[in-house]
Amino acid sequence: MSSRGKVFILDDDELILSMLSKVLKKEGYDVHTEAKTEDVVNKIKSWSPDVVLLDIKLPERSGLDILQELKTKAITSQVVMLTADDTAETAVKAMKLGAVDYLTKPFNTEEVKIVINNALEKERLKNEVNYLRKVYVETVEKDIIGVSPEIKELLGNIEKMAYAHAQSLLITGESGTGKELLARHFHHLVHNKTSSGYAPFIEVNCVALPETLLETELFGYEKGAFTDAKSDKKGLFEAAKGGSILLDEIGDMKPNLQGKLLRVLEERTIRHIGGIKEIQIDVAVIAITNKVLSDLVENNEFRSDLYYRLNTFSLHIAPLRERKEDIPLLARHFLSMFALRYNKKNPKDFSPEAEKLMISYQWPGNVRELKNVIEKIVVLESSEEILPEHLPKEIISQSIPISNKGYILPETGISLEGVEKDLIRQALEKAKHNKTLAAKLLNISYDTLRYQIKKFGLE
């Protein structure tokens, strides 16, 4: 029969040690008892119990001192204090020092069983949270993959910003580049360096909610602030205390809220709707967008003062087509990940031809598109190697090999419209959306370019 857990008992009363040992062993626990305090902390550390029952009043030294030493030495066993003093003051002091519960002498054996069981459950939950946090961190770090100079620079800069404990961060990039993943990575780095324990990460989509609802969600409200405000409600800035709040699609936030957000960033305070009290907030604000905020500022669609405030610490994730060397690495990572998820032995790798096609493809959906393509292939294909015919038609048709003779038409044909659309998009990006310059790059008139932009929905 396997043990239910390990319990270490320290008490100078031999009768109590005997009684507790007998009760707990009968319940299936491994039990170690000690009546002396000499070297007891090292004994506890060496035996690594799940729960420590620790008497408060001992001849040689106080149990509270021992509890403090256990916490100082990072011994993670759950500690339950044993006391003959039934006053609340002693219990409160013990709990503040890190005890999870206390038992008052004389003991009720059923109460002892319940307290031990509860302590073990807390230990199990703590270990589970630590495990999940470790898995999450490893997953995030594994998904930010790349050998390109762009990715290396990006990860280096985010480390520096996290080390400086930047209170706000702007992340820009096209859809599917991994902005949210990078935001989570920043959150982990900041709170791993500056705090212990759980740090909340709250996501808010600035497009999904109407302006009035978004405002109440962010800032909270006072009872009676409006018709349906039946009681006080905390906002998400307060809920994210000690952690991070992610403002997704910040470029779509309405001007009224932009002004309030600027005040939050500058004052580090919020005010409930209908309230007058300033509430201090301790939260990292991460804003992400796939829009060019400087263009929005020029068009008076985004406040310039908020833009410059957010842009103090900013990161841009380059599209996948601009870091071709990362494509094979990411593709193999997703191949392994989905093979494990779907319990598939095949496919194991990509043929050289398939890899070349993927590298030459422009990936308008970026890393998200690549991930989805690989997942579909893993589910549907069973050959050992991924071949060109396993790839989606758009990858085959739009991946144009280039030689000294110019573009080579693939044997499978090509989507001319797709090539045209992609070249226009590239020209706009190179010209930083200056249409006059983009038209010159393509050797077409400004009006023709405007027509093509509208035709392909590239506004």
C-alpha positions, -999 to 999 in steps of 0.1 A, spaced: 0 0 0 15 34 -11 19 61 15 -6 90 16 22 114 24 50 121 49 43 139 82 70 152 105 60 159 141 80 180 166 66 182 201 83 178 236 53 158 249 60 121 243 23 111 248 12 135 221 39 122 197 28 86 204 -9 95 199 -4 115 167 20 89 153 -5 61 159 -35 79 144 -16 91 113 1 57 106 -33 40 108 -44 65 81 -15 54 58 9 82 64 47 79 68 55 95 102 87 108 117 87 122 153 111 144 172 110 156 208 142 178 207 148 209 186 185 203 181 193 203 144 156 198 137 155 222 107 182 202 89 164 169 98 132 183 82 151 194 51 167 160 48 135 140 52 114 164 30 80 158 46 48 170 29 35 183 63 52 194 95 33 194 128 52 220 149 45 227 186 47 264 194 60 261 230 92 241 232 118 241 260 148 250 239 133 275 214 100 288 202 82 269 174 75 302 157 113 307 154 116 273 138 88 281 115 106 313 104 138 294 98 120 269 77 106 297 55 140 315 54 157 283 41 129 278 15 117 245 29 84 242 12 66 217 35 32 227 47 34 237 84 6 231 109 12 246 144 3 228 176 -6 250 205 -22 248 240 -30 285 237 -64 290 221 -61 328 217 -64 341 182 -33 363 186 -9 333 185 -27 317 156 -26 349 135 11 353 142 18 318 130 -3 322 99 15 354 90 48 336 93 36 310 68 17 283 87 -12 269 68 -33 260 99 -31 252 136 -44 226 160 -54 234 196 -45 209 224 -61 186 234 -67 172 199 -98 157 184 -84 129 162 -110 136 135 -99 172 134 -63 162 131 -71 140 100 -90 168 84 -63 194 90 -36 171 76 -57 162 46 -63 199 39 -26 207 42 -17 179 18 -43 192 -7 -27 227 -5 7 211 -11 -7 191 -41 -23 223 -56 9 243 -51 30 216 -69 4 215 -97 5 253 -101 43 253 -101 44 225 -127 18 242 -150 38 275 -146 70 257 -156 53 240 -186 38 273 -197 71 291 -195 88 263 -215 61 264 -241 62 301 -245 100 301 -248 100 272 -273 74 289 -295 95 321 -298 118 304 -323 143 318 -347 179 322 -358 173 353 -379 190 385 -368 155 400 -364 144 374 -338 178 375 -320 176 413 -317 139 411 -306 146 386 -278 177 406 -267 157 438 -265 128 423 -246 152 409 -220 166 444 -215 131 460 -212 121 433 -187 152 438 -167 144 475 -165 109 466 -154 93 487 -181 58 497 -170 44 498 -206 53 482 -238 40 486 -274 43 455 -297 35 460 -334 35 436 -363 12 420 -389 -15 395 -379 -2 361 -371 34 372 -363 31 362 -326 25 396 -308 4 380 -280 30 353 -275 57 379 -272 35 399 -247 32 368 -225 69 363 -228 75 399 -216 50 393 -187 68 362 -176 103 379 -177 91 410 -158 74 391 -130 99 363 -128 126 390 -121 105 412 -98 81 391 -78 73 357 -65 40 338 -67 11 343 -91 11 374 -113 -22 379 -133 -21 383 -170 -54 398 -183 -63 402 -219 -87 429 -232 -97 431 -269 -103 468 -277 -125 459 -307 -147 432 -293 -165 455 -267 -185 487 -273 -168 519 -260 -190 523 -229 -187 486 -219 -149 486 -225 -146 516 -202 -166 500 -174 -146 468 -178 -112 486 -177 -119 511 -149 -148 496 -129 -177 517 -115 -193 529 -83 -228 519 -72 -253 542 -88 -230 555 -115 -256 544 -141 -289 526 -141 -276 490 -139 -248 498 -114 -264 480 -84 -231 477 -66 -194 487 -68 -174 468 -93 -136 467 -97 -121 471 -132 -96 450 -150 -67 474 -142 -74 466 -105 -78 428 -112 -44 428 -129 -27 442 -98 9 429 -95 7 415 -131 1 427 -166 -29 439 -187 -28 432 -225 -47 458 -246 -52 440 -279 -59 460 -311 -50 493 -293 -52 511 -327 -90 506 -326 -95 522 -292 -118 552 -293 -103 588 -287 -122 592 -254 -106 561 -239 -72 569 -254 -71 600 -233 -80 581 -201 -54 554 -209 -28 582 -213 -37 594 -179 -33 559 -165 2 555 -180 13 589 -167 -3 590 -133 -4 552 -126 -39 557 -111 -74 551 -122 -108 564 -111 -140 543 -111 -168 556 -133 -190 577 -110 -162 579 -84 -139 606 -72 -112 585 -55 -78 580 -72 -68 543 -70 -31 535 -74 -24 506 -98 7 484 -100 4 468 -134 25 465 -166 4 478 -196 12 459 -229 -4 472 -260 -4 453 -293 -16 463 -328 -13 452 -364 -18 488 -376 8 515 -383 1 539 -354 21 567 -369 -2 567 -399 -32 568 -376 -17 598 -358 -12 616 -392 -49 609 -400 -60 622 -365 -73 587 -357 -49 581 -328 -37 606 -301 -1 617 -308 6 621 -270 -5 585 -263 15 572 -293 47 588 -281 40 576 -245 35 540 -257 64 542 -281 89 548 -253 94 510 -251 83 494 -284 91 462 -303 82 453 -339 79 417 -350 91 413 -386 68 393 -409 78 357 -416 87 365 -453 114 389 -441 131 362 -420 132 332 -443 158 314 -423 133 309 -395 108 290 -416 124 256 -416 131 258 -379 95 268 -371 81 242 -395 100 214 -378 90 227 -343 53 226 -353 58 192 -369 71 177 -337 45 195 -316 15 183 -336 29 148 -340 30 145 -302 -4 161 -298 -21 138 -323 1 107 -315 13 105 -350 47 88 -360 46 103 -395 54 126 -412 89 129 -398 104 156 -420 101 177 -451 116 168 -485 141 193 -499 116 204 -526 88 210 -501 112 230 -478 123 252 -508 86 259 -516 79 269 -480 109 291 -479 100 309 -511 63 314 -502 54 348 -488 33 336 -458 7 364 -457 -7 349 -425 28 347 -410 36 322 -382 -1 315 -375 -6 304 -412 25 282 -411 14 266 -378 -21 258 -393 -6 244 -425 16 220 -405 -12 209 -382 -34 200 -412 -6 181 -429 1 161 -397 -35 151 -393 -41 142 -430 -9 128 -442 8 95 -432 39 94 -454 73 97 -437 82 128 -457 62 159 -465 63 163 -503 53 193 -525 20 177 -533 11 177 -496 14 215 -494 -16 238 -500 -21 249 -536 -14 286 -527 21 277 -515 29 258 -547 14 284 -570 28 315 -553 63 302 -545 82 314 -576 118 301 -580 141 328 -593 171 322 -617 194 343 -638 167 342 -664 141 358 -640 110 341 -627 105 305 -635 70 292 -640 65 261 -618 53 229 -635 21 231 -615 13 266 -627 8 298 -607 -18 322 -596 -9 354 -615 -34 375 -594 -18 361 -562 17 372 -574 4 406 -583 -13 411 -550 18 400 -531 41 423 -551 18 453 -544 18 444 -507 56 442 -507 59 476 -525 36 492 -499 57 478 -470 90 489 -486 75 524 -491 61 524 -456 26 528 -472 36 559 -491 15 552 -523 34 576 -545 67 558 -537 51 524 -540 38 532 -575 73 542 -585 87 509 -572 62 490 -593 66 513 -623 29 520 -625 8 552 -621 -5 564 -588 -41 559 -600 -34 523 -611 -19 515 -577 -50 529 -559 -72 508 -581 -52 476 -574 -51 484 -536 -89 486 -536 -92 455 -558 -72 433 -535 -84 449 -503 -50 461 -492 -61 494 -476 
